[in-house]
Amino acid sequence: MDERSVLLLSQLIHHKGYLPIEEITDKLQISRRTLYYDLKKANQWLKDQGLEHITNVRSLGLSLPENSKQKIPALMKDINTQQYYFSEKERKNLLAVSLITTTVPLFLKDLMDKIKVSRGTTIQEMNRLKGEFTSFQLKLEFHRVDGYVVEGEERQKRKALLYYLSHILTNNGWNQLLNEIQVLLNGDLDTEALYLEKHTLSFIHEYFPFIEQLVTDSVTKYGLQITDEMYQQLSLRLLVFSKRLLEGNSVQIQEEEKEVLRTTAEYEVATYIAKHLEQKFQVPFPEDEIAYLTMHLLGISIRIDPYDLDHNEVTENLKWIIEKMVFDFQRYACVFFQDSSQLKENLLKHLKQTYYRLKYDLAIDNPLIGSIQESYGEVLELTKKVVHHLEAYMEKPLNEDEIGFLAMYFGGWLKREGTTPQTRKKAMIVCGNGVSTSQLLQSQIENLLTTVDVVSILSLREFNEHTPYDVDFIVSTIPIKHRIPVFHVNPILTDLEKETLLNQFNLFIQRKSKSPHYSIPALMDIIQKYADIKDEAKLVEDLTQFLSVEKRTLWKGVKPVLEDLLTPDMIQLNQETDDWKSAIRIASQPLLKKGAVQDEYVEAMIQNVLELGPYVVIAPKIAIPHARPEQGVKQMGMSLLTLKEGVLFEKSDNPVQLMIVLAAVDKESHLKALAQLSTLLSNEEDVKRIIEATDNKTVLDLIAKYSQV
């Protein structure tokens, strides 16, 4: 075997489970073809030695049987089983941990020895780290005497340390944690700096079982609800906090913040854990450290409180945020969750943790983010479009890991209901009138075409007709040409222009579709029997355009707008009733009279509330009763009712005075009107005007106003 084949075996000896092809080629700096050549030679050698060969499983990577791993070093003494090549990510993470934890000067030569690469590559890695450290509010400085030094607050250093350690130790799941640390400990101990790094990892390796048991005992004793992933996260944090204290590095928490934290149930748990850590490591855990640990417990523990009985200020704000997020997700995904009450309850449990993580600036690692990006990328992108509600409330952005957790909830609910998001299209705007005009046009397009994302905005100067942009179509306010379809529009769309753009978009979709709704070829066969065709291609285009427009003449767009549904005969004002059941029956009368729904639909709405609780009460004073389409809907519709005196739904303390009954025929036809209704209901002043209105005109004017959004 040559040196590369030996190195390949070395990597596999160190690795437990399957090692991805990409990771091997990255570490050894070879091509995939070269790797397969080396693999063939290594397997031939294994065969000659009577050992099981390396297996290659598609999508997983290479794996060496344990029996072969144990026998190879003895059979082939010149293989360096201690040699381990680090990937680019591993180099960065190891450097970061070393720089934060070192207690001796570190110079470039030390760092080169640590990650086993050239001077130039090490300098590149350090420059990259210097930029990353700024996101943790840390500075990486170089001093002639002290070497490389990380400057910043201890809380920020711990945050960064947890981030980089978790990425070192979770490449293959937490179950392999100790094995991976052992691999990293197998290197040479030539320098004091390297020894100290081994000491940090050795500390984790030695005390991890004790810490894991302490977490288990604490959770059991106090009845905390923590996921399996969070067990491991908390264990790692306790190890890091203890090690930092042993080295004389402690955090400082403001007194007013400590007063708040002392009132939480998690503070008692933190005190219990700190007491046992003191005994184990013989180092005092001051009150600031207990408060700091409390913050982390708040960010990873799940509080099991009944959804309808959880009414503190933070929870109420989070509930309203969840309503907006779920509604927007349905809108962008073009799906309609039949019963989202359980989803909202699950999201509330999760967002309580997220709230404290954002509040206390605590990092968290999502070990599944790679799988989410690969398998549920579309759900992740949709989730990114709705998290702005939470970000605005917290005044902080969510990172990819946090968004990934939320995407898991939405993706799981889609799977439960057997629905999938409609395929989304990417668009680019080319505009010559400035950024503000482009943003206005972007808002109009994304509200009009709910399955379209505007992914970039270019000025005419930036646009190049020869550049292969990665979008499905272009919307331009100025005449341009490109091989990608271009829709020309004005910066502010009129109703007619909106309809034209809708027609163009749907014609474009039909052309892209593998199974068009209309059989144009069949129509052409019929026409050719009785007529001479001058321009066959143009006739096909005109027929497609005509049938596409004809299909939508029922409404002003592909989906009805709010004023198409809430017509004068669908509105009842200032009615009186004794209870919520009667209110639903009264609100449904216009739809019953029109034949849009049957009596069974009304009873189904009432029964849903009895079984599922007041999930239809979406905000103070507002309820939107609805049931499944198959429970008695004959035609899409909405009806609106206002009450002189509010009625209370069971298990709810929010009196309802405005009720909108929704009758949907499918999962998407009503979504445009529903989105406009949501915008209206989010304006407290306009809701008040509707509730206090004494004539239909006031209500209809407001409905018309929001139908143009």
C-alpha positions in Angstrom: 0.0 0.0 0.0 1.1 3.6 -0.6 1.0 6.4 2.0 -2.5 7.6 1.0 -4.0 4.1 1.5 -2.4 3.9 4.9 -3.9 7.4 5.8 -7.3 6.2 4.7 -7.1 3.2 7.0 -5.9 5.5 9.8 -9.0 7.7 9.5 -11.3 4.7 9.6 -9.6 3.2 12.6 -10.3 6.4 14.5 -13.9 6.7 13.4 -16.9 4.9 14.8 -19.7 4.2 12.4 -19.8 5.5 8.8 -17.4 8.2 7.7 -18.9 10.4 4.9 -17.0 10.5 1.6 -16.9 14.3 1.6 -15.3 14.4 5.0 -12.6 12.0 3.9 -11.7 13.8 0.7 -11.7 17.1 2.7 -9.3 15.8 5.3 -6.9 14.0 3.0 -7.2 16.8 0.3 -7.9 14.3 -2.5 -10.5 13.9 -5.2 -13.4 11.4 -5.0 -11.8 9.4 -7.9 -8.5 9.2 -6.0 -10.3 8.0 -2.9 -11.9 5.1 -4.7 -8.5 4.2 -6.1 -7.0 4.2 -2.6 -10.0 2.3 -1.3 -9.5 -0.5 -3.8 -5.9 -0.9 -2.8 -6.7 -0.8 1.0 -9.4 -3.5 0.5 -7.0 -5.7 -1.4 -4.5 -5.5 1.4 -7.2 -6.3 3.9 -8.2 -9.3 1.8 -4.6 -10.6 1.7 -4.5 -10.3 5.5 -7.7 -12.3 5.9 -9.6 -9.3 7.3 -13.1 -7.9 6.6 -13.0 -5.2 4.0 -14.1 -1.6 4.1 -17.8 -1.2 3.1 -19.1 1.8 1.2 -22.8 2.5 1.7 -24.4 5.1 -0.5 -25.3 8.4 1.4 -23.6 7.1 4.6 -20.0 6.7 3.6 -17.2 4.2 4.5 -17.0 1.9 7.5 -14.3 -0.4 8.7 -15.5 -3.5 10.8 -14.4 -3.4 14.5 -12.6 -6.8 14.1 -10.4 -5.3 11.4 -9.7 -2.1 13.4 -8.3 -4.1 16.3 -6.0 -6.3 14.2 -4.6 -3.8 11.7 -2.1 -2.1 14.1 -0.4 -5.4 15.0 -0.3 -6.6 11.4 1.0 -3.4 10.0 3.3 -1.7 12.5 4.3 1.1 10.2 0.7 2.5 10.1 0.5 5.5 12.4 -2.7 4.9 14.3 -2.2 8.2 16.1 -2.2 10.3 13.0 -5.5 12.1 12.5 -6.2 14.6 9.7 -8.6 17.4 10.7 -11.1 18.8 8.3 -11.5 22.6 7.9 -14.3 22.7 10.4 -12.5 20.6 12.9 -9.4 22.8 12.6 -11.5 25.9 13.2 -13.3 24.4 16.2 -10.1 23.1 17.8 -8.3 26.4 17.4 -11.2 28.3 19.0 -11.4 26.0 22.0 -7.6 26.2 22.5 -7.5 30.0 22.3 -10.3 30.4 24.8 -9.1 27.9 27.3 -5.3 28.3 27.2 -3.5 29.6 30.3 -0.1 29.9 28.6 1.0 32.0 25.6 0.1 30.6 22.2 2.0 31.6 19.1 1.6 30.7 15.5 4.0 27.7 15.7 2.0 26.2 18.6 -1.2 26.6 16.5 0.4 25.0 13.4 1.5 22.0 15.5 -2.0 21.7 16.9 -3.9 21.4 13.6 -1.0 20.0 11.6 -1.2 22.4 8.6 1.1 24.9 7.0 1.8 28.5 8.2 -0.4 30.0 5.5 -3.4 27.7 6.2 -3.1 28.4 9.9 -3.1 32.2 9.3 -6.2 31.8 7.1 -8.0 29.9 9.9 -7.0 32.5 12.4 -8.4 35.3 10.3 -11.6 33.4 9.8 -11.9 32.9 13.6 -11.2 36.6 14.2 -14.3 37.5 12.2 -16.4 34.8 13.9 -15.4 35.9 17.4 -16.9 39.3 16.8 -20.4 37.7 16.7 -19.7 36.6 20.3 -18.6 40.1 21.2 -15.0 38.8 21.6 -11.7 40.1 20.2 -8.8 37.9 19.1 -5.7 40.0 19.6 -2.0 39.2 19.2 0.6 40.5 21.7 4.3 40.0 21.2 4.9 38.6 24.7 1.5 36.9 25.5 0.8 35.5 22.0 -2.8 35.2 20.8 -5.3 36.4 23.5 -9.2 36.2 23.4 -10.6 39.4 25.1 -14.1 39.8 26.3 -16.6 39.0 29.1 -16.6 35.6 30.7 -20.3 35.0 29.7 -19.4 35.6 26.1 -16.3 33.3 26.3 -18.5 30.5 27.7 -21.0 31.0 25.0 -18.4 30.7 22.3 -16.7 27.8 24.1 -20.0 25.9 24.2 -20.6 26.6 20.6 -17.2 25.3 19.4 -17.1 22.4 21.8 -20.6 21.2 20.8 -19.4 21.2 17.1 -16.3 19.2 18.0 -18.2 16.6 20.0 -21.5 16.1 18.1 -20.4 15.2 14.6 -21.8 11.7 14.9 -24.4 12.1 17.7 -24.0 12.4 21.5 -23.9 8.6 22.0 -20.3 8.7 20.5 -19.2 11.6 22.6 -16.7 9.8 24.8 -15.3 7.8 21.8 -14.7 11.0 19.8 -12.9 12.7 22.8 -10.7 9.7 23.2 -9.7 10.0 19.5 -8.7 13.6 20.0 -6.7 12.6 23.1 -4.6 10.1 21.2 -2.2 12.8 19.7 1.3 13.7 20.8 2.0 15.8 23.9 5.0 17.6 22.6 4.2 21.1 23.9 2.7 22.5 27.0 0.0 24.2 25.0 -1.1 20.9 23.5 -1.0 19.3 26.9 -3.4 21.9 28.3 -5.8 21.3 25.4 -5.7 17.6 26.2 -6.3 18.5 29.8 -9.6 20.3 28.9 -10.8 17.4 26.8 -9.6 14.9 29.5 -11.7 16.8 32.1 -14.8 16.3 30.0 -13.9 12.7 29.3 -13.3 11.9 33.0 -16.3 13.7 34.6 -19.0 13.3 31.9 -20.5 10.1 33.5 -20.8 11.9 36.9 -22.3 15.0 35.4 -24.8 13.0 33.3 -26.0 11.2 36.4 -26.3 14.5 38.3 -28.5 15.9 35.6 -30.7 12.7 35.7 -31.0 12.9 39.5 -31.9 16.6 39.4 -34.5 16.2 36.6 -36.1 13.2 38.5 -36.1 15.0 41.9 -37.7 18.2 40.6 -39.8 16.8 37.8 -38.2 18.8 35.1 -39.2 18.0 31.5 -36.1 17.9 29.3 -35.6 16.3 25.9 -32.8 13.8 25.3 -30.7 16.3 23.3 -31.0 18.8 26.1 -29.8 16.2 28.6 -26.5 16.2 26.7 -26.5 19.9 26.2 -26.9 20.6 30.0 -24.2 18.0 30.9 -21.7 19.7 28.6 -22.6 23.1 30.0 -22.1 21.9 33.6 -18.7 20.5 32.7 -17.6 23.8 31.0 -18.9 26.0 33.9 -17.1 23.8 36.5 -13.8 23.8 34.5 -13.9 27.6 34.1 -14.5 28.1 37.8 -11.7 25.7 38.7 -9.4 28.0 36.5 -10.6 31.1 38.3 -13.0 32.4 35.6 -16.5 33.4 37.0 -19.5 35.2 35.6 -21.1 38.4 36.9 -24.9 38.8 36.9 -26.7 42.1 37.8 -28.5 42.1 41.1 -31.9 43.0 39.7 -31.6 40.1 37.3 -30.7 37.7 40.1 -33.8 38.9 42.1 -36.0 37.8 39.2 -34.3 34.5 38.7 -34.6 33.7 42.4 -38.4 33.6 42.0 -38.3 30.8 39.4 -38.6 27.0 40.1 -35.5 26.5 38.1 -33.4 28.5 40.7 -34.0 25.7 43.3 -32.8 23.1 40.8 -29.7 25.2 40.0 -29.0 25.5 43.7 -29.2 21.7 44.1 -26.9 21.1 41.2 -24.4 23.7 42.3 -24.2 22.1 45.8 -23.2 18.7 44.3 -20.7 20.4 41.9 -19.1 22.1 44.9 -18.7 18.8 46.7 -17.3 17.1 43.7 -14.8 19.7 42.5 -14.1 21.4 45.8 -14.7 24.8 44.4 -17.3 27.3 45.6 -20.2 28.1 43.3 -21.2 31.7 44.0 -24.7 33.0 43.7 -23.9 34.6 40.3 -23.0 31.1 39.0 -26.3 29.7 40.4 -28.2 32.5 38.7 -26.3 31.9 35.4 -27.2 28.2 35.6 -30.8 29.1 36.2 -30.8 31.0 32.9 -29.7 27.9 31.1 -32.3 25.7 32.8 -35.0 28.1 31.8 -33.7 27.9 28.2 -33.9 24.1 28.0 -36.6 22.8 30.3 -40.2 22.4 29.3 -43.0 23.7 31.5 -46.1 21.6 31.3 -48.9 24.0 32.0 -52.4 23.7 30.5 -52.5 26.0 27.4 -55.8 27.6 28.4 -54.7 28.2 32.0 -51.3 29.7 31.2 -52.0 33.4 31.3 -48.9 35.3 32.4 -47.8 38.3 30.4 -45.0 36.5 28.5 -47.2 33.5 27.7 -50.0 35.7 26.4 -47.6 37.5 24.1 -46.1 34.2 22.9 -49.6 32.9 22.2 -50.4 35.9 20.0 -47.1 35.4 18.2 -47.9 31.8 17.6 -51.3 32.7 16.1 -49.6 35.0 13.6 -46.8 32.5 12.8 -49.2 29.6 12.3 -51.5 31.7 10.1 -48.7 33.0 8.0 -47.1 29.6 7.6 -50.4 28.2 6.3 -50.7 31.2 4.0 -47.2 30.8 2.5 -47.4 27.0 2.4 -50.8 27.2 0.8 -52.2 24.6 3.2 -54.9 24.8 5.8 -54.4 23.0 9.1 -57.8 21.4 10.0 -57.0 21.6 13.8 -53.9 23.5 14.8 -54.7 23.7 18.5 -52.2 20.9 19.5 -49.6 22.4 17.2 -50.0 25.8 18.9 -49.7 24.1 22.3 -46.5 22.4 21.3 -45.1 25.6 19.9 -45.9 27.4 23.1 -43.9 24.9 25.2 -40.9 25.3 22.8 -41.1 29.1 22.5 -41.0 29.5 26.3 -37.5 27.9 26.1 -36.6 30.0 23.1 -37.7 33.2 24.9 -35.3 32.7 27.7 -32.5 31.7 25.4 -32.9 34.9 23.5 -33.4 37.0 26.6 -30.2 35.7 28.2 -28.3 35.4 25.0 -27.7 31.7 25.4 -26.5 29.7 22.4 -27.9 26.3 21.6 -26.8 23.7 19.1 -29.3 21.9 16.9 -27.7 18.5 16.1 -30.4 17.8 13.4 -29.9 21.1 11.5 -28.0 19.4 8.7 -30.7 16.8 8.2 -33.4 19.5 8.3 -31.7 21.5 5.6 -31.3 18.5 3.4 -34.6 16.7 3.9 -37.0 19.6 4.8 -35.4 22.6 3.2 -38.6 23.9 1.9 -40.3 23.8 5.3 -37.2 25.5 6.8 -37.4 28.3 4.2 -41.1 28.8 5.0 -40.4 28.9 8.7 -37.8 31.7 8.0 -40.6 33.7 6.5 -42.7 33.7 9.7 -40.2 34.0 12.5 -40.1 37.8 12.2 -43.1 38.0 14.6 -41.0 36.5 17.4 -37.9 38.4 16.3 -39.8 41.7 16.5 -41.1 40.9 20.0 -37.6 39.9 21.3 -35.8 42.5 19.3 -33.2 39.9 18.4 -32.7 37.7 15.3 -33.1 33.9 15.4 -30.1 31.8 14.2 -30.4 28.8 11.9 -30.4 26.3 14.8 -33.4 28.0 16.5 -35.3 28.3 13.2 -34.5 24.6 12.6 -36.2 23.6 15.8 -39.4 25.5 14.8 -39.3 24.0 11.3 -39.4 20.6 12.9 -42.7 21.4 14.6 -44.3 22.7 11.3 -42.9 19.9 9.3 -44.2 17.3 11.8 -47.6 18.9 11.6 -47.7 18.8 7.8 -46.8 15.1 7.9 -49.5 14.4 10.6 -52.2 16.0 8.4 -50.9 14.4 5.3 -50.2 17.7 3.5 -47.2 19.1 1.7 -46.3 22.7 1.0 -47.1 23.8 -2.6 -43.9 24.1 -4.7 -42.5 27.6 -4.4 -41.1 29.6 -7.2 -38.2 32.1 -7.0 -38.4 35.5 -8.6 -36.1 38.4 -9.1 -37.0 42.1 -9.4 -35.2 44.5 -11.8 -36.1 48.1 -11.0 -34.8 51.5 -12.1 -36.6 53.6 -9.5 -34.7 52.9 -6.3 -34.7 50.5 -3.3 -38.0 51.8 -1.8 -39.9 51.3 -5.0 -38.5 47.8 -5.3 -39.5 46.8 -1.8 -43.0 48.1 -2.4 -43.2 46.0 -5.5 -41.8 43.0 -3.7 -44.5 43.3 -1.1 -47.2 43.4 -3.8 -45.8 40.4 -5.6 -45.5 38.2 -2.5 -49.0 39.1 -1.4 -50.5 38.5 -4.8 -48.5 35.3 -5.7 -48.4 33.5 -2.3 -46.2 30.6 -3.7 -43.5 33.0 -4.9 -40.4 34.3 -3.0 -38.6 37.3 -4.3 -35.0 36.3 -3.7 -33.1 39.2 -5.1 -33.6 42.8 -6.3 -31.3 44.4 -8.9 -31.0 47.8 -10.4 -30.8 48.1 -14.2 -27.1 48.8 -13.8 -26.5 45.6 -11.9 -28.6 43.5 -14.3 -26.9 41.5 -17.1 -28.9 39.8 -19.7 -26.2 37.1 -20.2 -26.0 36.2 -16.5 -27.7 32.8 -15.6 -29.7 33.9 -12.6 -31.0 31.2 -10.3 -34.6 32.2 -10.4 -37.8 30.9 -12.2 -38.8 34.3 -13.6 -38.0 38.0 -13.5 -40.4 40.9 -12.7 -39.1 44.2 -14.2 -40.4 47.8 -14.2 -38.3 48.5 -17.3 -38.1 46.7 -20.7 -35.4 44.0 -20.5 -34.6 40.7 -22.2 -33.4 37.4 -20.8 -33.7 33.7 -21.5 -35.6 33.5 -18.2 -39.2 34.6 -18.5 -39.7 38.4 -17.8 -42.9 40.0 -16.7 -43.1 43.8 -17.2 -45.1 45.7 -14.6 -45.5 49.2 -13.2 -43.9 49.9 -9.7 -47.4 50.2 -8.2 -49.9 47.6 -9.5 -53.5 48.5 -10.3 -56.2 45.8 -10.0 -56.1 45.2 -13.7 -52.3 44.9 -13.7 -52.5 42.5 -10.8 -55.0 40.3 -12.7 -52.7 40.5 -15.8 -49.7 39.4 -13.7 -51.7 36.6 -12.2 -52.7 35.4 -15.7 -49.1 35.6 -16.9 -47.9 33.7 -13.8 -50.5 31.0 -14.1 -49.8 30.6 -17.9 -46.1 30.3 -17.0 -46.9 27.6 -14.4 -49.1 25.7 -16.9 -46.3 25.6 -19.4 -43.9 24.3 -16.7 -46.4 21.7 -15.6 -45.9 18.1 -16.7 -49.7 17.5 -16.6 -51.6 20.7 -17.7 -55.1 21.1 -16.5 -56.4 21.5 -20.0 -55.7 19.1 -22.9 -54.5 21.6 -25.5 -53.2 18.9 -27.9 -56.7 17.3 -27.9 -58.3 20.7 -28.8 -55.7 21.2 -31.5 -56.6 17.8 -33.0 -60.2 18.8 -33.2 -59.5 22.2 -34.7 -57.2 20.7 -37.3 -60.0 18.5 -38.6 -62.1 21.5 -39.6 -59.8 24.4 -40.2 -56.5 25.5 -41.7 -54.1 26.8 -39.1 -51.8 29.7 -40.1 -49.7 29.8 -36.9 -49.9 26.6 -34.8 -47.6 27.8 -32.0 -49.5 31.1 -31.6 -52.8 29.3 -31.5 -51.6 27.0 -28.8 -50.4 30.0 -26.7 -53.7 31.9 -27.2 -55.8 28.9 -26.3 -53.8 28.3 -23.1 -54.1 32.0 -22.2 -57.9 32.0 -23.0 -58.7 28.9 -20.9 -56.5 30.2 -18.1 -58.3 33.5 -17.9 -61.7 31.8 -18.3 -61.1 29.6 -15.4 -60.6 32.7 -13.1 -63.4 34.9 -14.2 -65.4 33.6 -11.2 -63.2 35.9 -9.1 -61.0 38.9 -9.5 -58.0 36.8 -9.0 -57.0 33.2 -8.6 -58.5 33.3 -5.1 -61.3 35.5 -3.9 -60.5 38.7 -2.0 -62.1 39.5 1.3 -64.9 41.7 -0.2 -65.9 38.9 -2.6 -66.9 36.8 0.4 -68.0 39.4 3.0 -70.8 40.9 0.9 -73.7 43.0 2.4 -75.9 39.9 2.8 -73.2 38.2 4.9 -73.0 40.9 7.6 -75.1 41.1 10.8 -74.5 43.9 13.3 -75.4 44.5 17.0 -77.1 41.2 17.6 -78.0 39.8 21.0 -77.6 36.3 22.3 -77.0 34.5 25.6 -74.2 32.1 24.8 -71.5 31.2 22.3 -73.5 28.3 20.7 -76.3 30.6 19.8 -73.8 33.1 18.5 -72.4 30.6 16.1 -75.8 29.6 14.9 -76.8 33.2 14.4 -73.5 34.0 12.6 -74.1 31.0 10.3 -77.6 32.1 9.1 -76.5 34.0 6.0 -74.4 31.1 4.8 -77.3 28.7 5.5 -79.7 30.9 3.6 -77.3 31.1 0.7 -76.9 27.4 0.6 -73.1 27.6 1.2 -73.3 25.3 4.2 -75.7 22.8 5.6 -77.0 22.5 9.2 -74.5 19.8 10.0 -71.6 22.2 9.4 -73.0 24.5 12.1 -73.3 21.7 14.5 -69.8 20.5 13.6 -68.3 23.9 14.5 -70.0 23.8 17.9 -68.9 20.2 18.5 -65.3 21.1 17.6 -65.3 23.7 20.3 -66.8 21.3 22.9 -64.1 18.7 22.1 -61.1 20.9 21.4 -61.7 23.9 23.5 -62.0 27.6 22.4 -59.3 27.4 19.7 -61.6 29.6 17.5 -61.0 32.5 19.8 -57.9 33.9 18.1 -57.6 37.2 19.9 -59.5 39.3 22.5 -63.1 39.8 21.3 -62.5 37.9 18.1 -63.5 34.3 17.1 -63.3 32.5 13.7 -65.5 29.3 14.0 -64.9 26.7 11.2 -65.0 23.0 10.6 -63.8 20.6 7.9 -65.0 21.1 4.3 -66.5 17.6 4.2 -68.7 18.4 7.3 -71.2 20.3 5.2 -69.6 22.9 3.1 -71.2 23.4 -0.4 -69.7 26.7 -1.4 -66.8 28.8 -0.1 -68.0 31.7 2.1 -67.6 33.9 5.1 -70.2 35.6 7.3 -69.6 38.3 9.9 -71.5 38.9 13.2 -71.1 41.6 15.9 -72.7 41.3 19.3 -73.9 44.1 21.7 -72.6 42.1 24.6 -69.7 39.7 24.4 -70.2 35.9 24.9 -67.7 33.7 26.7 -66.6 30.4 25.2 -66.0 27.5 27.6 -62.5 27.5 29.2 -61.9 31.1 27.9 -62.0 34.4 29.7 -62.0 36.5 26.5 -65.6 37.7 25.7 -66.2 37.6 21.9 -68.0 40.4 20.2 -66.8 39.9 16.6 -67.4 36.5 15.0 -66.5 35.5 11.4 -67.7 32.1 10.3 -65.4 30.5 7.7 -66.6 27.9 5.2 -63.7 26.5 3.1 -64.1 24.1 0.2 -60.4 23.0 0.1 -57.1 23.8 1.7 -56.1 26.9 -0.3 -58.9 28.7 -2.2 -59.8 30.9 0.7 -56.3 31.7 1.9 -56.0 35.1 0.1 -59.2 36.4 1.7 -58.1 34.9 5.0 -54.8 36.6 4.8 -56.5 40.0 4.2 -58.9 39.3 7.1 -55.8 38.6 9.3 -54.3 41.9 8.4 -57.6 43.7 9.2 -58.0 41.9 12.6 -54.4 42.8 13.6 -55.4 46.5 13.5 -57.1 47.1 16.9 -58.6 50.4 15.9 -60.3 48.9 12.8 -61.6 46.0 14.8 -63.1 48.5 17.3 -64.8 50.3 14.5 -66.4 47.1 13.2 -67.6 46.1 16.7 -69.1 49.6 17.3 -70.5 50.0 13.7 -74.3 50.6 13.4 -74.5 50.4 9.6 -73.1 48.0 7.0 -71.4 50.8 5.1 -68.8 51.3 7.8 -67.9 47.6 7.8 -68.0 47.3 4.0 -65.6 50.3 3.6 -63.1 48.7 5.9 -63.4 45.3 4.2 -62.9 47.0 0.8 -59.8 48.8 2.2 -58.2 45.5 3.2 -59.2 43.7 0.0 -56.7 45.8 -1.9 -53.8 44.7 0.3 
